Amino acid sequence: MAGRVQKKKRDKKYGPGVSVSDTDTYSAPRPGHTRKRHQHCQLEGLGAASASTVEQTGRCTCTLRLRLCTGMGETYDPLLGTWVVQGTVFHRLGAMLTCSQGRISSIWRRVEPLVFVGTAVSLGWAAWRYYDRKAALRTYGRHMTGKAVGLVVGRDDEIDRVISILCRKTKNCAALVGPAGVGKTAIAEGLAQRIATGKVPAALAGARVVEVDLGAMVAGTKYRGMFEERMKSVIKQAENAGGKIILFIDEMHTLLGAGGAGGRGVTDASSMLKPALARGRIRCVGATTFDGYRNYIEKDPALERRFQKVHIEEPSTQATVGILRGLKQQYEQHHGLEIQDAALVAAAQLAGRYITGRQFPDKAIDLIDEACSATIKRLIQIDNQAEGLNAKHSRSANPVKGATVVPNDVAQVVSLWTGIPVCTLEEEDKDKLIHLADRLHERVVGQNEAVNVVAEAVLRSRAGLNHPGQPIGSFLFLGSTGVGKTELAKALAEQLFASEKMLVRFDMSEYVGSGSVLRLVGAPPSHQGCDDGGQLTEKVRRRPYSVILFDEVEKADPSVLNVFIQLLDDGVLTDGKGRIVNFKNTIIIMTSNLGAEHLTAGMAGEITMDAARDLLMKQVQKHFKPELLNRLSEIVVFEPLLHDKLKEIVKIQMKSIISRVADKGISLFASDAVLDVILSESHTTQCMVQGP
């Protein structure tokens, strides 16, 4: 309360020759009282020259008045008897410099620059902080509604669900949860597009969708409290908008811990956001992956219950084609060429078949985008070769007119990504499968029954007669060493995936002990070697189209065989980092020498071959669990090879050797007599060689 202060002389010493004398009567409010949102703040102090009003009343007294229209708070100072800007220490200098006539000029000349510079810096900092509070969303956010010019195709059901949540009275916040690349951010852009076109309920009419950049808010916060002040400014500005600002937070799991200094009980972004979300005064849309939601959001129940979870599933191949058709015009304008509709269909089909580590529609969109860039680059290179260096600069500066992206261009990019030759991608499955058995017979000799069984199993799988999520085929190859088990696996890799390099081999004699499973699928977090990943899962992630060969599987640890049961049943494995690895485009082959002695005895005539097979199967059933054997596509028995078949194999391998030495200028010829000598020297009943 303001009071009347009677005339009273009061002196206070501030140093030799400097004192403050107050002999005036003034009316003052309560000391320290703060006047909020006063449009003018006044700083009074001792000044000089044209900036001051000099009053000669027996002593030299100068008054400097500085008025600023900043809208900041002011505090009444009883020492000066005036309102002063908060946080400014220079307002006391005027009172401190009231002194005797003749002494003022020398003191003021020393202090005057500090007064003006210090006051300007202090007031400038305060004004900037005031402006920063008013422009928090403009500084740390991106206005998505004002930039909603791109076409968002599909996802109408998900956008409608988000709109319904935002129109609620309480808990009006949505959490978009789904794998990376399925289009969570596109749904937020679709919401902004709906608002921009007015296709929303009245509660959201005129609203703005603002994407909050948490990284920009954290950047430059050197001192404690700076991040909290920025976050509070954003929240307050959103609250003052009366529900007309919708905050979009991508990777919303980063809210937990953002701005915190570590340790328990530390305030982070999520803690400051919870009260505003609980009151329902702001609307918010977050996006995160399943792992981010499970590992962070679900562990904070107070934050989880304030968001309504919306699952975002991966679109189908047909839906992806529709999305690509909607985006076609944008990419044609950007690259300056045309895109055939067949190329869009090929992008969706090839991406779904050969690119398994990513999600629709992201992988198909990237495929079309890179195919356009590769087409332009290829045509420019052709022009350079034909027209010389000058054509290079003229053509590089402008889009290639009349260029068209065709399915072959898309196949070229898929081949670059996966390593599968283009000829294999373009060849129809039916052409490869119809001639599969014949092509396998060309490499694998003397195992007609085994080859036919494997080819028929692959045909059944491709015809869709097996479970869609299971591998293409799973086989257990039984027989003696060197009868062609590994050779057939190599032939399958070459015929189905165009290269023997697509064969991934594991020696199961090395996977013995309790830690064998961790070597295959990877160690969980906090365990030694967790950063290396699993030997099996990492190779399949890099080569999703491959033949997986588990050699001598009978020597593996029983815990490893249990993992194989899950693999054959579901077609997926979860690695140590929680990532799902898909095996649906692989062929699983296990080899074993169990019961090989029975087949040898049958070939020697000691027992019949049927009896040898029965003994072999009994031994296999005794060693392996029925759950594993029942999940195999086929159990294939490789019989010992006869002399004439072995000679044919030697001929095939000799041709390979002759072609290799011919490249070095050496001519080699092998007669039948030479082949017989080689066969007699190498042939034993225990080891018959099939392959080099």
Secondary structure, DSSP 8 states (H G I E B T S, - for coil): --EEE----EEEEEETTEEEEE---EEE-STT-EETT-S-EEEEE---GGGEEEEESSSEEEEEEEEE-----EEEETTTTEEEETT-SGGGHHHHT---TTTHHHHHHHHHHHHHHHHHHHHHHHHHHHHHHHTHHHHHEEESSTTTTS---S-HHHHHHHHHHHTSSSS-EEEEE--TTSSHHHHHHHHHHHHHHT-S-GGGTT-EEEEE-HHHHHTT--STTHHHHHHHHHHHHHHHTTT-EEEEEESGGGGTTTT--SSTT---HHHHHHHHHHHT-SEEEEEE-HHHIIIIITT-HHHHTTSEEEE-----HHHHHHHHHHHHHHHHHHHTSEE-HHHHHHHHHHHHHH--SS-TTHHHHHHHHHHHHHHHHHHHHHHHHHH-HHHHHHHHTS--TT-EE-HHHHHHHHHHHH---HHHHHS-HHHHHHTHHHHHHHHS-S-HHHHHHHHHHHHHHHTT-S-TTS-SEEEEEES-TTSSHHHHHHHHHHHHHSSGGGEEEEEGGG--STTHHHHHH---TTSTTTTT--HHHHHHHH-SSEEEEEETGGGS-HHHHHHHHHHHHHSEEE-TTS-EEE-TTEEEEEEE-TTHHHHHHHHTTSS-HHHHHHHHHHHHHHHS-HHHHTT-SEEEE-----HHHHHHHHHHHHHHHHHHHHTTT------HHHHHHHHHHH--SS------
